[in-house]
Every structure is written in structure tokens, then in C-alpha cells.
Amino acid sequence: MIVFLTVLIGVIGGISFYAAARLTPASWSFGARAAVGVLLFASVAAVPASFVLRSFTGIAMPAPFYWITFSCMGLATILFGVLAIRDILWLGGGLLGALSADPERRRFLLEMSHLAVLAAAGATFVWGAFRAARPPTVVTVEIPLRDLPDELAGFTIAQISDLHVGPTIGRKAVGEIVAAVNALEADLIAFTGDVADGSVEQLRGEVEGLRHLRSRLGTFFVTGNHEYYWDAPAWVAEMKRLGMRVLLNSHEVVEIRGRRLVVAGVTDSSWKSDPQAALAGAPADAALRILLAHQPQEAFAAAALGYQLQLSGHTHGGQLFPLTWLIGLVLPFARGLHRLRDLWVYTNSGAGYWGPPVRTTKIAGEITRLVLVREP
């Protein structure tokens, strides 16, 4: 939690003071411009401050506080992205080089570009907030597997990830997600971590609806990084109470239509993840080895160990601009389906969202329906 909050505060500070420096008029004094930066920083830094308060004292702020502060964080992030693009165009290639001899005209165009930046950021925020408020989209993905037995052709997995139940996501959203998953009538449900942002005591009533998840072979759960911010043992116990089969560097063998499958799961990679230990004692004749891993970079170890399918989350598909553009440059297998040698990796973009109630990804949230088919 300390490392997470330290990084978060550093990012927030950089975004806030950059925006203040670039958007305030040059005629203002340094003190006035710095004051704007401090004000922006304070409005967004209230988010990590509230996390510290909840984590160490158990005290939660009123719901409107979270909606306002998280929205400020989302708007600041989008503003930073739009502003950075403006500045790159402005400086790179001498966009207004021909006008540099006319300071008044240059100043006028710069002020007009400030207004354009604010308008674009505001419109993007409103659009993203509308999308985040909508129920998750069901995405169907076919997984072509070599030598897939006939008995497993059409086998379906419903994957959910990154609900982040907490200050702005509650039992209503959980109920909608459960209903959508159950409507898929899947053979198996995979829940790849980050169920909540808060303690079990604070959120037990909000997640209670997860006990109604239904599939032929049950619901399998692995921990994400946010479980470890909020007492992972307590959340593991809660998931078990809700009827889930929790995999902590372990596996279970399930059987359907006479074929055995190994469903393995690892703890989040920030907490002693071990895909090899998860396979210990697994039958060699299993028709399929599936790994549930919150973070997609586990794929490199999974491919070497002979898994055929890995299901992950964590990335949120970038969630909001400009992260939706940058995430593919930073993380492997950032969203969607990828292949690494004989391993298929699917990264779910998350049924919920973290922090800002904003999603500027291609879809709102995501529930994935994965269908196994024979590779041509």
C-alpha cells in the first residue's frame, strides 16, 4: 500500500503542476501559477489521503467525497494527455514557427489552444463517465487449441476481473454483473482478482451478491494486487464463504464429458506467485491446463511450463486516456487475445474500474465468454 500510494502521489503531483504551468497565463506571477498547481494537486491527492485513512483507521468518507475526488483525478489525467499532445504539436515541427515574429498573434493562438484543450478534456471526461456508468459488455472470444478433444469443443469459460467494489461501485453493479455472467450458462467461471477496494468488514454487504454466480463446474478465484492492499487472508476467506474455489499457487482437477482439465491459479505477482508450484501433482494426461493469473506477464513462465491457456486482468485495458494509448507500450499482453508459443493469453479489461469513474476504452466494462474450438 505504501509503495502504491507513493507512486500515485508522485504521478498526481507531476500531472497537476504540469497542467498548472502550461495552462495558466504567462503574465501571472510564479506564486500565482504555483498556487494553481497546489490547488490541483490537493484536489486529486485527496484520493490517496482517503486510502490511508480507510486502511489504517477504518474510517470511510461520505460517498460524495469519493465521487468528487475520483472525478478530479480522472479529469486531471485526461487533461494531462490532451495537453501533452497539444504541446508536442506546438513544439515539435515548429507548428507556429512562422508566427513567432508576431508575439500578440502567438499569444492569442496559445490562449485559444488552452480553451480547446479544456473543451476536449471535458468532453472526453463526460463521454468516459457515461461509459463507466453502463453495465459491462459481454465479449465472446474463440480460443483455437491444437489437438482439442471433441468432448471439449465448445467448452465455455466466463471470465470476470477487476470489479473494484468500493466507494463508487456497490451491490447494484455486482448484481448486474452476476446476472450477465449467469445468463451465459458457462461451464466454468474464472475470477482473476481485484474484487474490492476496502476491507471485508466495510464491503461484505456490497459483495454478497457474488455468492449467486453459477456455472457447471463452479467459480475459481485468484488474488489480485488490491487484495493485498486490504488484507488478502480476509478476502480469501470471504471468497470461500461466498462459494468460490480459491487457488493460491495451487490447482484443481475438474472433469466434463469424460475429460479432465487442470485449473491452476497463482497469487498476484507482487506476492510470491509460483506457476510451477501451481502444477505440482497435476495429472500428466489432462486434456487442458489453464492458468488463472491476475497479471498477464505470468505468461512467460506459463508458456515454459506447458500451460495452453492463461486468463488475466489487472490492466483495465488502460481504462482512461492517455493510458489507453500508452499501456500497450509498457505492458505485454495489455488487452485482448495474444499468443506466446503454444500458450494463448487473454487479458480481460475489467468489469469495473479503479478510482476515477471513467472509461475511455473501446467498450464500457468487460465480461468475457471464452469458447474453446479446435485449431484449423
Secondary structure, 3 states (H helix, E strand, C coil): CHHHHHHHHHHHHHHHHHHHHHHCCCCCCHHHHHHHHHHHHHHHHHHHHHHHHHHHHCCCCCHHHHHHHHHHHHHHHHHHHHHHHHHHHHHCCCCCHHHCCCHHHHHHHHHHHHHHHHHHHHHHHHHHHHHHCCCCEEEEEEEEECCCCHHHCCCEEEEECCCCECCCCCHHHHHHHHHHHHHCCCCEEEECCCCECCCHHHHHHHHHHHHHCCCCCCEEECCCHHHHHCCHHHHHHHHHHCCCEECCCEEEEEEECCEEEEEEECCCCCCCCCCCHHHCCCCCCCCEEEEECCCHHHHHHHHHHCCCEEEECCCHHHCCCCHHHHHHHHCCCCCEEEEECCEEEEECCCCCCCCCCCCCCCCCCEEEEEEEEECC
